[in-house]
Amino acid sequence: DIGGYVASTYLRGIDYIQLPTTLLAQVDSSIGGKVGINFTGKKNMVGSFYQPRAIISDIAFLKSLPPQEVRNGMAEVIKYGLAMDKELFDRVSNRGKREFTSIELMDIIERCSYLKAKIVEADETDRSGLRSILNFGHTVGHAVEATTAFKRQRHGEAVAIGMMAASKISERLGMLSKQSVQKIDE
């Protein structure tokens, strides 16, 4: 985000390439052109919309990640599955604890990248409301991050908490079954 933000402001905008090195970045944060930085304890308060020239996601980077960081990214994958792609959600949720193969990870990253790019293409600057589907779990998630000064929960962990909160609210409003909430919780 910092690199993209600097690229968007230096000389009124220079070309840059995203090289995401985490699963979360490969499936979500490197895509869409939102480049921002936290300011005064609030998430992405200073920033712009600025698209990179290219995004190069190499799964070789993921081999060096600790399991907690992979789970962090998986929360965003689950978000895409729940919000936009039932087949993706089923594939991930039926997986259990077993690790994904490189081929499976490439497929997941490609699928999430496609889903986000499709939304961003239709609502690049977050004005029509279509892009808000990408915020599933983020309202509560960002509050969790802020209350811990961005030090206790990683972004994906906070989003997972937020997705559960949204799911339970939906259940209470009669918009989601108890079984669905249990499946999401698993």
Backbone as a chain_set.jsonl record, in Angstrom:
{"seq": "DIGGYVASTYLRGIDYIQLPTTLLAQVDSSIGGKVGINFTGKKNMVGSFYQPRAIISDIAFLKSLPPQEVRNGMAEVIKYGLAMDKELFDRVSNRGKREFTSIELMDIIERCSYLKAKIVEADETDRSGLRSILNFGHTVGHAVEATTAFKRQRHGEAVAIGMMAASKISERLGMLSKQSVQKIDE", "coords": {"N": [[0.819, -1.203, 0.0], [1.898, 1.257, 0.797], [3.947, 1.613, -1.092], [2.389, 1.722, -3.458], [0.839, 3.973, -2.885], [2.811, 5.995, -2.732], [3.731, 5.809, -5.385], [1.45, 6.723, -6.673], [1.407, 9.4, -6.053], [3.932, 10.551, -6.434], [5.527, 12.622, -8.712], [3.026, 13.137, -9.753], [2.083, 10.646, -10.319], [3.452, 7.595, -11.104], [4.447, 4.689, -12.976], [3.988, 1.456, -11.546], [4.606, -1.831, -10.239], [2.925, -4.496, -8.728], [4.099, -6.874, -6.443], [3.014, -9.164, -4.779], [3.602, -10.85, -1.729], [2.346, -12.382, 0.151], [-0.377, -14.603, 0.911], [-2.785, -13.264, 1.433], [-2.318, -10.787, 0.201], [-1.975, -11.662, -2.434], [-4.487, -12.664, -3.142], [-6.182, -10.571, -2.626], [-5.458, -7.767, -1.464], [-3.563, -6.648, -3.243], [-4.91, -6.227, -5.535], [-6.998, -4.11, -7.322], [-6.363, -1.428, -6.904], [-6.658, 0.23, -4.66], [-4.812, 2.219, -2.753], [-3.47, 2.916, 0.215], [-2.747, 4.361, 3.436], [-2.58, 3.799, 6.949], [-3.767, 6.155, 9.315], [-3.702, 8.314, 12.051], [-4.547, 6.223, 13.748], [-6.538, 4.994, 12.292], [-7.775, 2.895, 9.689], [-6.443, 2.92, 6.442], [-6.747, 5.744, 5.926], [-5.527, 7.766, 4.473], [-5.008, 8.057, 1.103], [-5.372, 6.781, -2.277], [-6.906, 5.904, -5.433], [-5.264, 3.88, -7.539], [-4.05, 2.198, -10.174], [-1.872, -0.588, -10.577], [0.684, -1.302, -13.045], [1.044, -3.956, -13.507], [0.374, -7.076, -11.833], [2.144, -9.421, -10.199], [1.921, -12.515, -9.095], [3.536, -14.872, -7.342], [3.556, -18.079, -6.306], [5.65, -19.259, -5.013], [6.592, -17.594, -3.048], [4.817, -18.079, -1.009], [5.564, -20.4, 0.239], [7.358, -19.79, 2.207], [5.916, -18.734, 4.243], [4.619, -18.536, 7.572], [2.223, -20.795, 9.123], [0.135, -19.295, 10.34], [0.046, -16.97, 8.809], [-0.785, -17.935, 6.353], [-3.351, -18.819, 7.025], [-4.407, -16.328, 7.603], [-4.593, -15.167, 5.038], [-6.357, -17.013, 3.948], [-8.764, -16.346, 5.102], [-9.659, -14.183, 3.586], [-9.985, -15.508, 1.172], [-12.092, -17.194, 1.846], [-13.995, -15.231, 2.278], [-14.444, -14.348, -0.384], [-15.517, -16.698, -1.407], [-17.888, -17.007, 0.148], [-19.236, -14.611, -0.416], [-19.351, -14.461, -3.224], [-18.856, -16.845, -4.697], [-19.906, -19.826, -4.519], [-18.957, -22.387, -5.173], [-16.182, -22.107, -4.841], [-16.139, -21.574, -2.069], [-17.186, -24.021, -1.103], [-15.162, -25.769, -1.965], [-12.958, -24.922, -0.45], [-13.956, -25.07, 2.19], [-14.587, -27.762, 2.471], [-12.194, -28.914, 2.612], [-10.796, -29.354, 4.971], [-8.115, -29.732, 7.312], [-5.936, -30.262, 5.783], [-3.164, -29.29, 3.755], [-3.113, -27.163, 0.842], [-2.292, -28.09, -2.505], [0.288, -26.908, -4.749], [-0.819, -26.465, -7.293], [-3.538, -26.296, -6.639], [-3.482, -24.008, -4.996], [-2.648, -22.074, -6.87], [-4.89, -22.063, -8.515], [-6.866, -21.156, -6.723], [-5.886, -18.576, -6.107], [-5.936, -17.433, -8.655], [-8.71, -17.549, -9.157], [-9.822, -15.917, -7.087], [-8.542, -13.518, -7.725], [-9.662, -13.002, -10.228], [-12.384, -12.678, -9.484], [-12.266, -10.399, -7.826], [-11.16, -8.518, -9.609], [-13.194, -8.336, -11.492], [-15.253, -7.092, -10.042], [-13.959, -4.677, -9.343], [-13.501, -3.616, -11.866], [-16.08, -2.895, -12.576], [-16.668, -1.015, -10.63], [-14.552, 0.937, -10.012], [-13.655, 3.103, -8.369], [-15.051, 2.824, -6.035], [-17.647, 3.918, -5.881], [-20.251, 3.28, -6.81], [-21.344, 1.424, -5.154], [-21.299, -1.252, -5.705], [-18.828, -2.383, -5.225], [-18.859, -2.73, -2.535], [-19.474, -5.3, -1.76], [-17.096, -6.529, -1.383], [-16.438, -5.836, 1.125], [-17.423, -7.532, 3.019], [-17.477, -8.648, 6.256], [-15.615, -6.774, 6.968], [-16.374, -4.406, 8.32], [-16.823, -4.916, 11.102], [-14.408, -6.246, 11.377], [-12.423, -4.255, 10.869], [-12.932, -2.655, 13.066], [-12.175, -4.367, 15.124], [-9.435, -4.56, 14.556], [-8.696, -1.867, 14.968], [-9.273, -1.493, 17.693], [-7.281, -2.902, 18.859], [-5.101, -1.519, 18.191], [-4.005, -2.293, 15.757], [-2.27, -4.373, 16.324], [-2.79, -6.842, 17.538], [-4.585, -8.698, 16.208], [-4.243, -10.094, 12.985], [-5.075, -8.851, 9.71], [-6.721, -10.657, 8.185], [-7.578, -12.412, 10.193], [-9.097, -10.662, 11.753], [-11.063, -9.991, 9.873], [-12.258, -12.485, 9.573], [-13.454, -12.758, 12.102], [-15.231, -10.641, 11.816], [-16.821, -11.587, 9.665], [-18.104, -13.694, 10.908], [-19.555, -12.293, 12.835], [-21.262, -10.772, 11.171], [-22.626, -12.874, 9.976], [-23.972, -14.044, 12.141], [-25.618, -11.933, 12.887], [-27.17, -11.819, 10.575], [-28.442, -14.278, 10.818], [-30.009, -13.84, 13.128], [-31.721, -11.954, 12.082], [-33.226, -13.488, 10.469], [-32.284, -14.05, 7.957], [-30.41, -15.893, 7.338], [-29.718, -19.302, 7.771], [-29.358, -21.332, 10.752], [-27.773, -23.572, 10.304], [-26.233, -22.731, 8.142], [-24.741, -20.699, 9.335], [-23.268, -22.244, 11.133], [-21.747, -23.756, 9.32], [-20.211, -21.731, 8.161], [-18.802, -20.927, 10.423], [-17.266, -23.206, 10.911]], "CA": [[0.0, 0.0, 0.0], [2.743, 2.451, 0.853], [4.583, 1.753, -2.41], [1.374, 2.173, -4.402], [0.474, 5.348, -2.544], [3.913, 6.855, -3.176], [3.701, 5.816, -6.85], [0.305, 7.519, -7.136], [1.597, 10.826, -5.775], [5.227, 11.031, -6.921], [5.431, 13.15, -10.088], [1.602, 12.99, -10.086], [1.794, 9.264, -10.697], [4.42, 6.843, -11.9], [4.118, 3.275, -13.123], [4.536, 0.545, -10.557], [4.173, -3.224, -10.357], [2.703, -5.161, -7.445], [4.694, -8.201, -6.271], [2.513, -9.596, -3.477], [4.363, -11.978, -1.177], [1.518, -13.139, 1.092], [-1.614, -15.087, 0.307], [-3.772, -12.197, 1.523], [-2.022, -9.808, -0.847], [-2.158, -12.261, -3.757], [-5.906, -12.858, -3.456], [-7.033, -9.426, -2.319], [-5.038, -6.377, -1.303], [-2.783, -6.115, -4.371], [-5.822, -6.093, -6.673], [-8.063, -3.125, -7.189], [-5.889, -0.057, -6.968], [-6.776, 1.018, -3.431], [-3.507, 2.362, -2.125], [-3.684, 3.802, 1.347], [-1.989, 4.131, 4.652], [-3.306, 4.08, 8.184], [-3.445, 7.493, 9.815], [-4.354, 8.605, 13.325], [-5.164, 5.026, 14.298], [-7.642, 4.528, 11.448], [-7.351, 2.101, 8.541], [-6.45, 3.487, 5.089], [-7.344, 7.082, 5.947], [-4.888, 8.589, 3.455], [-4.723, 7.194, -0.04], [-5.986, 7.082, -3.565], [-7.133, 4.751, -6.298], [-4.197, 3.949, -8.532], [-3.84, 0.828, -10.641], [-0.516, -0.966, -10.978], [0.853, -1.744, -14.438], [0.904, -5.42, -13.488], [0.455, -7.753, -10.54], [2.807, -10.703, -10.418], [1.768, -13.36, -7.913], [4.347, -16.08, -7.431], [3.24, -18.875, -5.119], [6.885, -19.658, -4.337], [6.685, -16.776, -1.836], [3.94, -18.613, 0.035], [6.232, -21.516, 0.919], [8.117, -19.285, 3.345], [5.007, -18.135, 5.217], [4.171, -19.368, 8.695], [0.819, -21.205, 8.974], [-0.764, -18.218, 10.74], [-0.072, -16.025, 7.694], [-1.61, -18.602, 5.333], [-4.731, -18.711, 7.528], [-4.761, -14.921, 7.441], [-5.027, -15.012, 3.652], [-7.517, -17.879, 3.694], [-9.979, -15.634, 5.51], [-10.112, -13.419, 2.418], [-10.463, -16.501, 0.199], [-13.419, -17.597, 2.32], [-14.865, -14.092, 1.994], [-14.841, -14.427, -1.801], [-16.397, -17.851, -1.558], [-19.194, -16.723, 0.748], [-19.891, -13.456, -1.038], [-19.478, -14.471, -4.68], [-18.522, -18.061, -5.433], [-20.223, -20.974, -3.658], [-18.062, -23.501, -5.508], [-14.913, -21.823, -4.165], [-16.358, -21.781, -0.634], [-17.305, -25.461, -0.859], [-13.851, -26.387, -2.162], [-12.105, -24.578, 0.689], [-14.524, -25.531, 3.461], [-14.569, -29.226, 2.51], [-10.792, -29.298, 2.568], [-10.273, -29.772, 6.272], [-6.832, -29.134, 7.737], [-4.881, -30.627, 4.836], [-2.635, -28.178, 2.97], [-3.414, -27.146, -0.583], [-1.154, -28.298, -3.398], [0.64, -25.706, -5.514], [-1.818, -26.306, -8.364], [-4.769, -25.818, -6.008], [-3.26, -22.622, -4.579], [-2.668, -21.224, -8.071], [-6.281, -21.967, -8.937], [-7.56, -20.309, -5.755], [-5.415, -17.205, -6.305], [-6.478, -16.978, -9.938], [-10.161, -17.361, -9.013], [-10.059, -14.724, -6.271], [-8.092, -12.357, -8.512], [-10.699, -12.767, -11.235], [-13.587, -12.162, -8.834], [-12.05, -9.017, -7.393], [-10.969, -7.675, -10.792], [-14.511, -8.132, -12.095], [-15.944, -6.083, -9.223], [-13.228, -3.411, -9.476], [-13.754, -3.106, -13.225], [-17.414, -2.299, -12.586], [-16.772, 0.044, -9.617], [-13.135, 1.145, -9.712], [-13.384, 4.055, -7.284], [-15.906, 2.551, -4.876], [-18.705, 4.931, -5.871], [-21.589, 2.77, -7.14], [-21.81, 0.525, -4.107], [-21.061, -2.637, -6.101], [-17.577, -2.833, -4.606], [-19.085, -2.967, -1.107], [-19.515, -6.745, -1.505], [-15.751, -6.899, -0.951], [-16.294, -5.423, 2.517], [-18.025, -8.524, 3.911], [-16.644, -8.922, 7.423], [-14.629, -5.731, 7.209], [-16.818, -3.365, 9.252], [-16.43, -5.39, 12.43], [-12.984, -6.569, 11.305], [-11.625, -3.041, 11.045], [-13.108, -2.225, 14.461], [-11.31, -5.252, 15.926], [-8.051, -4.122, 14.337], [-8.495, -0.55, 15.578], [-9.274, -1.575, 19.162], [-6.012, -3.494, 19.29], [-4.058, -0.677, 17.584], [-3.441, -3.05, 14.636], [-1.152, -5.18, 16.807], [-3.143, -8.155, 18.079], [-5.125, -9.556, 15.151], [-3.898, -9.799, 11.605], [-6.255, -8.4, 8.971], [-7.59, -11.791, 7.862], [-8.191, -12.888, 11.437], [-10.135, -9.689, 12.11], [-12.144, -10.149, 8.893], [-12.961, -13.725, 9.927], [-14.322, -12.391, 13.227], [-16.287, -9.805, 11.238], [-17.741, -12.415, 8.884], [-18.943, -14.426, 11.864], [-20.496, -11.331, 13.421], [-22.272, -10.482, 10.149], [-23.428, -14.09, 9.794], [-24.863, -14.194, 13.298], [-26.639, -10.877, 12.755], [-28.072, -12.271, 9.509], [-29.269, -15.351, 11.382], [-30.987, -13.216, 14.023], [-32.697, -11.245, 11.255], [-33.935, -14.474, 9.67], [-31.761, -14.013, 6.589], [-29.436, -16.968, 7.203], [-30.075, -20.411, 8.657], [-28.403, -21.725, 11.788], [-26.848, -24.516, 9.67], [-25.289, -21.941, 7.338], [-23.825, -20.027, 10.28], [-22.369, -23.289, 11.627], [-20.817, -24.074, 8.222], [-19.281, -20.598, 8.066], [-17.966, -20.984, 11.62], [-16.297, -24.292, 10.706]], "C": [[0.854, 1.255, 0.0], [3.411, 2.693, -0.497], [3.608, 2.261, -3.46], [0.957, 3.604, -4.155], [1.558, 6.325, -2.999], [3.913, 6.948, -4.706], [2.565, 6.69, -7.378], [0.513, 9.017, -6.952], [2.908, 11.379, -6.331], [5.107, 11.422, -8.39], [4.012, 13.012, -10.644], [1.273, 11.614, -10.66], [2.846, 8.654, -11.586], [3.968, 5.393, -11.98], [4.73, 2.475, -11.97], [3.936, -0.835, -10.783], [4.01, -3.786, -8.95], [3.351, -6.541, -7.48], [4.261, -8.728, -4.904], [3.208, -10.866, -2.995], [3.593, -12.764, -0.118], [0.265, -13.606, 0.36], [-2.674, -13.994, 0.325], [-3.553, -11.166, 0.413], [-2.281, -10.383, -2.236], [-3.625, -12.408, -4.127], [-6.727, -11.588, -3.298], [-6.347, -8.069, -2.401], [-4.215, -5.808, -2.45], [-3.667, -5.803, -5.577], [-6.826, -4.985, -6.395], [-7.636, -1.687, -7.113], [-6.129, 0.794, -5.749], [-5.409, 1.049, -2.789], [-3.65, 3.373, -1.005], [-2.824, 3.425, 2.518], [-2.856, 4.476, 5.854], [-2.831, 5.433, 8.712], [-4.296, 7.769, 11.042], [-5.145, 7.409, 13.866], [-6.329, 4.478, 13.492], [-7.093, 3.922, 10.171], [-7.502, 2.885, 7.231], [-7.08, 4.879, 4.998], [-6.751, 8.007, 4.896], [-4.57, 7.674, 2.286], [-5.404, 7.654, -1.3], [-6.342, 5.767, -4.262], [-6.117, 4.872, -7.421], [-3.819, 2.534, -8.933], [-2.381, 0.562, -10.991], [-0.485, -1.342, -12.462], [0.637, -3.249, -14.548], [0.93, -5.888, -12.043], [1.041, -9.125, -10.833], [2.753, -11.488, -9.115], [2.528, -14.657, -8.135], [4.121, -16.886, -6.156], [4.489, -19.376, -4.394], [7.075, -18.845, -3.054], [5.905, -17.399, -0.685], [4.581, -19.742, 0.822], [6.99, -21.062, 2.158], [7.221, -18.736, 4.459], [4.704, -19.083, 6.38], [2.69, -19.699, 8.527], [-0.18, -20.103, 9.332], [-0.99, -17.234, 9.578], [-0.887, -16.631, 6.542], [-3.081, -18.544, 5.752], [-5.264, -17.289, 7.381], [-5.29, -14.663, 6.026], [-6.251, -15.842, 3.326], [-8.822, -17.219, 4.112], [-10.528, -14.815, 4.342], [-10.618, -14.365, 1.317], [-11.885, -16.924, 0.571], [-14.428, -16.477, 2.079], [-15.357, -14.134, 0.543], [-15.805, -15.576, -2.034], [-17.795, -17.577, -1.038], [-19.945, -15.627, -0.008], [-20.182, -13.643, -2.524], [-19.33, -15.812, -5.374], [-18.703, -19.285, -4.533], [-19.296, -22.153, -3.926], [-16.697, -23.325, -4.829], [-15.052, -22.057, -2.664], [-16.425, -23.271, -0.309], [-15.952, -26.159, -0.968], [-12.943, -26.136, -0.954], [-12.653, -25.182, 1.977], [-14.543, -27.055, 3.574], [-13.152, -29.78, 2.594], [-10.277, -29.863, 3.89], [-8.944, -29.092, 6.549], [-5.692, -29.398, 6.756], [-4.45, -29.419, 4.006], [-3.043, -28.303, 1.505], [-2.144, -27.413, -1.38], [-0.862, -26.982, -4.114], [-0.374, -25.43, -6.611], [-3.12, -25.755, -7.79], [-4.634, -24.362, -5.569], [-3.285, -21.673, -5.773], [-4.098, -21.018, -8.549], [-7.074, -21.038, -8.018], [-7.175, -18.842, -5.961], [-5.969, -16.637, -7.601], [-7.974, -16.679, -9.833], [-10.483, -16.1, -8.213], [-9.658, -13.453, -7.023], [-9.127, -11.999, -9.561], [-11.941, -12.136, -10.617], [-13.409, -10.705, -8.42], [-11.898, -8.094, -8.595], [-12.3, -7.363, -11.47], [-15.294, -7.043, -11.35], [-15.284, -4.711, -9.41], [-13.462, -2.789, -10.845], [-15.105, -2.387, -13.291], [-17.542, -1.109, -11.635], [-15.371, 0.4, -9.123], [-12.886, 2.043, -8.504], [-14.384, 3.957, -6.138], [-17.052, 3.551, -4.758], [-20.112, 4.362, -6.071], [-22.178, 1.884, -6.044], [-21.578, -0.937, -4.431], [-19.83, -3.206, -5.383], [-17.76, -3.157, -3.12], [-19.184, -4.451, -0.773], [-18.154, -7.243, -0.999], [-15.514, -6.571, 0.522], [-16.923, -6.406, 3.5], [-17.044, -8.87, 5.032], [-15.71, -7.792, 7.808], [-15.081, -4.654, 8.194], [-16.412, -3.74, 10.67], [-14.93, -5.686, 12.451], [-12.097, -5.355, 11.521], [-11.757, -2.502, 12.472], [-12.234, -3.065, 15.387], [-9.854, -4.82, 15.78], [-7.771, -2.814, 15.068], [-8.43, -0.643, 17.103], [-7.994, -2.195, 19.703], [-4.822, -2.741, 18.686], [-3.296, -1.422, 16.486], [-2.297, -3.968, 15.046], [-1.533, -6.588, 17.234], [-3.613, -9.117, 16.987], [-4.576, -9.117, 13.788], [-5.197, -9.47, 10.876], [-7.221, -9.552, 8.684], [-8.284, -12.352, 9.089], [-9.336, -11.968, 11.853], [-11.322, -9.782, 11.155], [-12.936, -11.421, 9.184], [-13.911, -13.483, 11.1], [-15.504, -11.58, 12.711], [-17.288, -10.591, 10.412], [-18.66, -13.214, 9.798], [-19.971, -13.497, 12.493], [-21.613, -11.023, 12.423], [-23.189, -11.688, 9.933], [-24.424, -14.277, 10.931], [-25.956, -13.121, 13.302], [-27.656, -11.287, 11.694], [-28.988, -13.385, 9.996], [-30.365, -14.76, 12.274], [-32.078, -12.477, 13.252], [-33.492, -12.194, 10.355], [-33.484, -14.54, 8.226], [-30.781, -15.148, 6.307], [-29.799, -18.059, 8.207], [-28.973, -20.689, 9.677], [-27.346, -22.661, 11.202], [-25.801, -23.771, 8.834], [-24.281, -21.251, 8.232], [-22.826, -21.04, 10.823], [-21.32, -23.653, 10.576], [-19.777, -22.971, 8.068], [-18.303, -20.63, 9.235], [-16.892, -22.07, 11.48], [-15.185, -23.85, 9.768]], "O": [[0.562, 2.21, -0.72], [3.445, 3.82, -0.991], [3.952, 3.13, -4.261], [0.743, 4.366, -5.097], [1.253, 7.364, -3.584], [4.074, 8.035, -5.262], [2.708, 7.327, -8.422], [-0.134, 9.818, -7.626], [2.982, 12.562, -6.664], [4.637, 10.634, -9.211], [3.819, 12.799, -11.841], [0.3, 11.452, -11.396], [3.102, 9.136, -12.69], [3.194, 4.93, -11.142], [5.825, 2.771, -11.49], [2.899, -0.985, -11.43], [4.861, -3.575, -8.087], [3.17, -7.291, -8.44], [5.06, -8.738, -3.968], [3.378, -11.824, -3.748], [4.128, -13.715, 0.452], [-0.099, -13.063, -0.683], [-3.387, -13.811, -0.661], [-4.506, -10.731, -0.233], [-2.755, -9.671, -3.121], [-3.979, -12.289, -5.3], [-7.857, -11.525, -3.783], [-6.624, -7.296, -3.318], [-4.171, -4.59, -2.617], [-3.211, -5.18, -6.536], [-7.433, -4.949, -5.325], [-8.472, -0.794, -7.247], [-5.834, 1.989, -5.78], [-4.904, 0.023, -2.333], [-3.92, 4.549, -1.25], [-2.254, 2.337, 2.588], [-3.743, 5.327, 5.782], [-1.665, 5.803, 8.576], [-5.492, 7.478, 11.049], [-6.257, 7.558, 14.371], [-7.036, 3.586, 13.96], [-6.079, 4.373, 9.637], [-8.563, 3.443, 6.953], [-7.861, 5.15, 4.086], [-7.417, 8.95, 4.468], [-3.936, 6.633, 2.46], [-5.938, 8.76, -1.382], [-6.106, 4.677, -3.74], [-6.113, 5.854, -8.164], [-3.321, 1.763, -8.113], [-1.73, 1.39, -11.627], [-1.518, -1.661, -13.051], [0.118, -3.747, -15.547], [1.434, -5.202, -11.153], [0.491, -9.892, -11.624], [3.45, -11.166, -8.153], [2.189, -15.443, -9.02], [4.453, -16.434, -5.06], [4.389, -19.87, -3.271], [7.65, -19.339, -2.084], [6.288, -17.264, 0.477], [4.182, -20.013, 1.954], [7.239, -21.861, 3.061], [7.72, -18.318, 5.503], [4.552, -20.289, 6.184], [1.971, -18.96, 7.855], [-1.229, -19.99, 8.697], [-2.099, -16.729, 9.397], [-1.598, -15.912, 5.84], [-3.952, -18.255, 4.932], [-6.437, -17.085, 7.069], [-6.32, -14.012, 5.853], [-7.09, -15.432, 2.524], [-9.873, -17.503, 3.539], [-11.741, -14.765, 4.139], [-11.576, -14.043, 0.615], [-12.766, -17.001, -0.285], [-15.577, -16.736, 1.719], [-16.549, -13.974, 0.282], [-16.786, -15.444, -2.767], [-18.78, -17.883, -1.71], [-21.156, -15.721, -0.208], [-21.135, -13.065, -3.045], [-19.655, -15.912, -6.557], [-17.764, -19.722, -3.869], [-18.894, -22.845, -2.991], [-16.13, -24.285, -4.307], [-14.179, -22.671, -2.05], [-15.799, -23.732, 0.645], [-15.632, -27.034, -0.164], [-12.245, -27.041, -0.497], [-11.897, -25.744, 2.77], [-14.516, -27.582, 4.686], [-12.956, -30.994, 2.642], [-9.421, -30.747, 3.906], [-8.692, -27.989, 6.063], [-4.611, -28.824, 6.884], [-5.289, -28.614, 3.601], [-3.284, -29.4, 1.0], [-1.053, -27.009, -0.977], [-1.673, -26.056, -4.084], [-0.747, -24.279, -6.834], [-3.735, -24.861, -8.372], [-5.559, -23.57, -5.746], [-3.872, -20.594, -5.7], [-4.47, -19.913, -8.942], [-7.866, -20.224, -8.493], [-8.041, -17.968, -5.987], [-6.42, -15.493, -7.64], [-8.448, -15.673, -10.36], [-11.328, -15.304, -8.623], [-10.354, -12.44, -6.961], [-9.435, -10.824, -9.761], [-12.488, -11.175, -11.157], [-14.294, -9.877, -8.638], [-12.453, -6.995, -8.6], [-12.506, -6.254, -11.963], [-15.918, -6.182, -11.97], [-15.969, -3.708, -9.611], [-13.605, -1.572, -10.964], [-15.243, -1.382, -13.988], [-18.432, -0.277, -11.812], [-15.047, 0.19, -7.955], [-11.995, 1.766, -7.701], [-14.543, 4.899, -5.363], [-17.389, 3.983, -3.656], [-21.074, 4.92, -5.543], [-23.383, 1.633, -6.024], [-21.648, -1.785, -3.542], [-19.813, -4.372, -4.99], [-16.897, -3.795, -2.517], [-18.996, -4.83, 0.383], [-18.072, -8.242, -0.284], [-14.507, -6.982, 1.098], [-16.952, -6.136, 4.701], [-15.928, -9.326, 4.782], [-15.078, -7.843, 8.863], [-14.236, -4.041, 8.847], [-15.739, -2.971, 11.356], [-14.258, -5.404, 13.443], [-11.126, -5.418, 12.275], [-10.8, -1.954, 13.021], [-11.626, -2.541, 16.32], [-9.127, -4.727, 16.769], [-6.731, -2.668, 15.711], [-7.628, 0.045, 17.734], [-7.666, -2.028, 20.878], [-3.696, -3.24, 18.666], [-2.097, -1.213, 16.302], [-1.447, -4.309, 14.223], [-0.664, -7.458, 17.286], [-3.091, -10.225, 16.865], [-4.466, -7.926, 13.495], [-6.285, -9.773, 11.364], [-8.422, -9.42, 8.922], [-9.456, -12.726, 9.027], [-10.405, -12.429, 12.253], [-12.47, -9.664, 11.586], [-14.16, -11.428, 9.053], [-15.048, -13.955, 11.086], [-16.643, -11.803, 13.12], [-18.483, -10.299, 10.45], [-19.843, -13.39, 9.507], [-21.13, -13.875, 12.665], [-22.787, -11.014, 12.794], [-24.393, -11.528, 9.73], [-25.582, -14.628, 10.702], [-27.094, -13.393, 13.685], [-28.861, -11.124, 11.888], [-30.164, -13.434, 9.636], [-31.527, -15.154, 12.171], [-33.218, -12.385, 13.709], [-34.333, -11.753, 9.572], [-34.215, -15.03, 7.364], [-30.368, -15.343, 5.164], [-30.145, -17.77, 9.352], [-27.814, -20.323, 9.482], [-26.169, -22.569, 11.55], [-24.627, -24.141, 8.824], [-23.091, -21.221, 7.92], [-21.645, -20.721, 10.96], [-20.147, -23.836, 10.9], [-18.595, -23.25, 7.866], [-17.11, -20.387, 9.056], [-15.747, -21.872, 11.885], [-14.277, -24.629, 9.476]]}, "num_chains": 1, "name": "protein.A"}
